[in-house]
Structure formats: C-alpha cells, structure tokens
C-alpha cells in the first residue's frame, strides 16, 4: 500500500475573502436596483403614456435617486 501523504492545510486569506464578498454584495445590490428601476421606467413608458423618452428620463431620475438613497 502506498503511504498516505498529508497535504498542508492552506491558510485562508480572510481580508481577500471579505473584499471579494463586499464586491459581490455591492454588485448584487446595484444589479437589483438597476433592474427594478428599469421595470418601473418601462411600466411608465408603456402604460403611463410617457413613451421612450419619458421612460428613459424616469429611469435616469430613479437611478439618480437610488444613488443618493442607497
């Protein structure tokens, strides 16, 4: 039988792990914000009678508000 090799236990890089996780949370939060504001702007454009330009302006305003709130 072959002798079993003990592999060294790698030390986890906690600062890098936390930085990656914070980046993931930031990207997830802003992805949700962009998609929700896009859906609201599309509803305003299609059903609210704002049209393409109005829906785009609604989206820009909602993103600007979200930037300062979140």
LORO-426121 format. One record per residue (C-alpha): residue number from 0; residue in one letter; chain; x, y, z. Coordinates in pm, 1 decimal, m for minus. Layout:
R  resi  resn  chain        c1        c2        c3
R   NUM     a      A         X         Y         Z
...
***
This chain:
R  resi  resn  chain        c1        c2        c3
R     0     x      A       0.0       0.0       0.0
R     1     x      A     115.2     343.3     m78.0
R     2     x      A     185.3     570.7     211.5
R     3     x      A     m74.1     842.4     255.2
R     4     x      A      61.2    1191.3     206.8
R     5     x      A     m58.1    1461.8     434.9
R     6     x      A    m131.2    1770.9     234.7
R     7     x      A     m63.8    2103.1     402.8
R     8     x      A    m370.5    2290.2     511.8
R     9     x      A    m385.8    2617.7     327.1
R    10     x      A    m443.2    2926.5     531.1
R    11     x      A    m745.7    3120.5     414.8
R    12     x      A    m683.9    3479.3     313.7
R    13     x      A    m962.8    3641.6     514.2
R    14     x      A    m903.8    4003.6     405.5
R    15     x      A    m920.9    3900.0      39.6
R    16     x      A   m1227.9    3686.1     108.1
R    17     x      A   m1405.9    3976.4     278.0
R    18     x      A   m1309.8    4216.2      m2.4
R    19     x      A   m1446.4    3974.5    m263.3
R    20     x      A   m1767.8    3924.8     m65.8
R    21     x      A   m1817.1    4300.5     m27.1
R    22     x      A   m1771.7    4338.9    m402.5
R    23     x      A   m2025.5    4064.6    m466.0
R    24     x      A   m2278.8    4230.5    m234.2
R    25     x      A   m2222.1    4570.5    m398.7
R    26     x      A   m2270.8    4425.6    m747.3
R    27     x      A   m2581.0    4232.1    m641.6
R    28     x      A   m2737.4    4536.7    m474.0
R    29     x      A   m2682.7    4761.6    m774.5
R    30     x      A   m2795.5    4495.2   m1021.0
R    31     x      A   m3125.7    4466.3    m835.6
R    32     x      A   m3162.1    4846.5    m816.6
R    33     x      A   m3096.0    4889.4   m1189.6
R    34     x      A   m3338.2    4612.5   m1284.2
R    35     x      A   m3617.8    4735.9   m1056.6
R    36     x      A   m3582.9    5095.0   m1177.6
R    37     x      A   m3578.7    4967.3   m1536.2
R    38     x      A   m3904.1    4778.1   m1480.4
R    39     x      A   m4067.1    5087.4   m1325.6
R    40     x      A   m3944.3    5304.0   m1614.5
R    41     x      A   m4071.2    5053.8   m1870.0
R    42     x      A   m4410.4    5049.0   m1699.5
R    43     x      A   m4416.5    5430.3   m1703.1
R    44     x      A   m4321.3    5434.7   m2069.0
R    45     x      A   m4559.4    5163.7   m2186.7
R    46     x      A   m4860.7    5205.3   m1960.6
R    47     x      A   m4820.3    5557.6   m1827.9
R    48     x      A   m4804.3    5719.7   m2167.9
R    49     x      A   m4454.1    5861.1   m2118.3
R    50     x      A   m4313.1    5693.0   m2428.2
R    51     x      A   m3949.2    5608.1   m2492.3
R    52     x      A   m3800.9    5944.0   m2396.8
R    53     x      A   m4018.3    5979.1   m2087.6
R    54     x      A   m3939.5    5624.1   m1974.9
R    55     x      A   m3569.1    5689.0   m2021.5
R    56     x      A   m3593.7    6006.7   m1816.4
R    57     x      A   m3787.5    5824.7   m1544.3
R    58     x      A   m3514.7    5558.8   m1535.2
R    59     x      A   m3237.6    5819.9   m1511.7
R    60     x      A   m3416.9    6004.8   m1231.3
R    61     x      A   m3483.1    5683.5   m1037.8
R    62     x      A   m3118.5    5577.2   m1070.9
R    63     x      A   m3004.5    5918.6    m950.3
R    64     x      A   m3238.0    5899.5    m650.5
R    65     x      A   m3119.9    5544.0    m577.0
R    66     x      A   m2757.4    5656.5    m586.4
R    67     x      A   m2817.8    5909.8    m310.5
R    68     x      A   m3052.2    5690.4    m104.2
R    69     x      A   m2853.3    5365.9    m114.8
***
